[in-house]
Amino acid sequence: KPSLLDSAIPVHLDMICMKLIRKSPDERFSTAKDVIEALNDKDAFTQPALQGRESIIAQGRELILKHKKEGFRGAFAVIGPAGSGRTAVLSRLNQMAEKLAVKNLLVTPNQAGMDEALKAINDSDTVIFIDILNRCNHGEIRQLSAALEEEPTGALVIFSAPNSEEDLNSNVNLITSAPSTSLGTIKPLSRTELISTLKQQGISSGAAALIGRRFHAEFGGLPKPSMEQ
């Protein structure tokens, strides 16, 4: 990568350069216009698709748009094992809400954060994001669960939590099982999706295929441990 020679090179230029020199023509830019568009749209190019997470992101986006239009109260739970990319999905949806000009609130899973969320729960124009909800204590989660069921209009809460195979806070189930909650379950990446994720990091096709096969067998399709390696 060019940034290995000069750390001052911006991330988006680094990724554009790597795409320009791909071995396979199919993986390069098709036209000079595509290069210009990539140079002008830094956000789009530095935020490649989250492989295998497209349907969950689309589901969350639809709920955000519906909430913006109707102001209904409800929740969207992003459920998956540790290392599956829950935080990345939540972050992408938070960015979408900002681009859609939707008022959003990103709170930390502690008492102060939950107090802030409960104060905003009646705002029908707000989307509240909480990453790893199960870190909150039982009482805080019960309060949030009760608030979500009080009125038909109010905030939309988008949160992440482990799947039932992990030590899931039993009170989180009060929300995930509620009629007003939509579920987005994250599944492990296929070997092809993991290889595509590695290629997005600037790794050549051959190396990505070799590493991807090994990491998929070793980590079961979880993106985080694979990327850490």
Solvent accessible surface area in square Angstrom, and as a share of the most:
residue,aa,sasa,rsa
1,K,96,0.41
2,P,34,0.21
3,S,32,0.21
4,L,147,0.73
5,L,168,0.83
6,D,69,0.36
7,S,109,0.70
8,A,84,0.65
9,I,50,0.25
10,P,61,0.39
11,V,101,0.58
12,H,17,0.08
13,L,62,0.31
14,D,10,0.05
15,M,40,0.18
16,I,5,0.02
17,C,49,0.29
18,M,32,0.14
19,K,66,0.28
20,L,79,0.40
21,I,127,0.64
22,R,34,0.12
23,K,188,0.79
24,S,39,0.25
25,P,94,0.59
26,D,138,0.72
27,E,43,0.19
28,R,92,0.34
29,F,31,0.13
30,S,100,0.64
31,T,75,0.44
32,A,75,0.58
33,K,138,0.59
34,D,49,0.25
35,V,29,0.17
36,I,98,0.50
37,E,89,0.40
38,A,9,0.07
39,L,71,0.35
40,N,119,0.61
41,D,69,0.36
42,K,112,0.48
43,D,78,0.40
44,A,60,0.46
45,F,37,0.16
46,T,44,0.25
47,Q,59,0.26
48,P,39,0.24
49,A,52,0.40
50,L,41,0.20
51,Q,39,0.17
52,G,26,0.25
53,R,10,0.03
54,E,87,0.39
55,S,85,0.55
56,I,11,0.06
57,I,14,0.07
58,A,49,0.38
59,Q,64,0.29
60,G,0,0.00
61,R,97,0.35
62,E,118,0.53
63,L,27,0.14
64,I,0,0.00
65,L,65,0.32
66,K,101,0.43
67,H,0,0.00
68,K,109,0.46
69,K,176,0.75
70,E,97,0.44
71,G,7,0.07
72,F,43,0.18
73,R,14,0.05
74,G,0,0.00
75,A,3,0.02
76,F,0,0.00
77,A,0,0.00
78,V,0,0.00
79,I,18,0.09
80,G,0,0.00
81,P,30,0.19
82,A,61,0.47
83,G,14,0.14
84,S,1,0.00
85,G,21,0.20
86,R,27,0.10
87,T,77,0.45
88,A,42,0.33
89,V,0,0.00
90,L,6,0.03
91,S,51,0.33
92,R,42,0.15
93,L,0,0.00
94,N,19,0.10
95,Q,57,0.25
96,M,46,0.20
97,A,0,0.00
98,E,105,0.47
99,K,140,0.59
100,L,36,0.18
101,A,86,0.67
102,V,9,0.05
103,K,118,0.50
104,N,41,0.21
105,L,39,0.19
106,L,116,0.57
107,V,7,0.04
108,T,82,0.48
109,P,32,0.20
110,N,75,0.38
111,Q,124,0.55
112,A,75,0.58
113,G,4,0.04
114,M,1,0.00
115,D,64,0.33
116,E,82,0.37
117,A,0,0.00
118,L,37,0.18
119,K,169,0.72
120,A,13,0.10
121,I,6,0.03
122,N,100,0.51
123,D,53,0.27
124,S,52,0.33
125,D,86,0.44
126,T,2,0.01
127,V,0,0.00
128,I,0,0.00
129,F,0,0.00
130,I,0,0.00
131,D,32,0.17
132,I,28,0.14
133,L,0,0.00
134,N,35,0.18
135,R,164,0.60
136,C,4,0.03
137,N,84,0.43
138,H,93,0.41
139,G,29,0.28
140,E,15,0.07
141,I,0,0.00
142,R,124,0.45
143,Q,105,0.46
144,L,0,0.00
145,S,14,0.09
146,A,58,0.45
147,A,9,0.07
148,L,6,0.03
149,E,91,0.41
150,E,118,0.53
151,E,96,0.43
152,P,106,0.67
153,T,74,0.43
154,G,0,0.00
155,A,0,0.00
156,L,1,0.00
157,V,0,0.00
158,I,0,0.00
159,F,0,0.00
160,S,0,0.00
161,A,0,0.00
162,P,8,0.05
163,N,25,0.13
164,S,96,0.62
165,E,159,0.71
166,E,62,0.28
167,D,137,0.71
168,L,28,0.14
169,N,21,0.11
170,S,73,0.47
171,N,14,0.07
172,V,0,0.00
173,N,65,0.33
174,L,85,0.42
175,I,1,0.01
176,T,21,0.12
177,S,89,0.58
178,A,14,0.11
179,P,134,0.84
180,S,39,0.25
181,T,17,0.10
182,S,36,0.23
183,L,90,0.45
184,G,2,0.02
185,T,78,0.45
186,I,5,0.03
187,K,145,0.62
188,P,77,0.48
189,L,5,0.03
190,S,53,0.34
191,R,125,0.46
192,T,100,0.58
193,E,51,0.23
194,L,0,0.00
195,I,31,0.15
196,S,31,0.20
197,T,18,0.10
198,L,6,0.03
199,K,49,0.21
200,Q,43,0.19
201,Q,81,0.36
202,G,14,0.14
203,I,50,0.25
204,S,63,0.41
205,S,42,0.27
206,G,55,0.53
207,A,40,0.31
208,A,0,0.00
209,A,25,0.19
210,L,118,0.59
211,I,50,0.25
212,G,0,0.00
213,R,108,0.39
214,R,143,0.52
215,F,12,0.05
216,H,51,0.23
217,A,90,0.70
218,E,103,0.46
219,F,45,0.19
220,G,43,0.41
221,G,0,0.00
222,L,39,0.19
223,P,21,0.13
224,K,118,0.50
225,P,29,0.18
226,S,2,0.01
227,M,70,0.31
228,E,121,0.54
229,Q,141,0.63
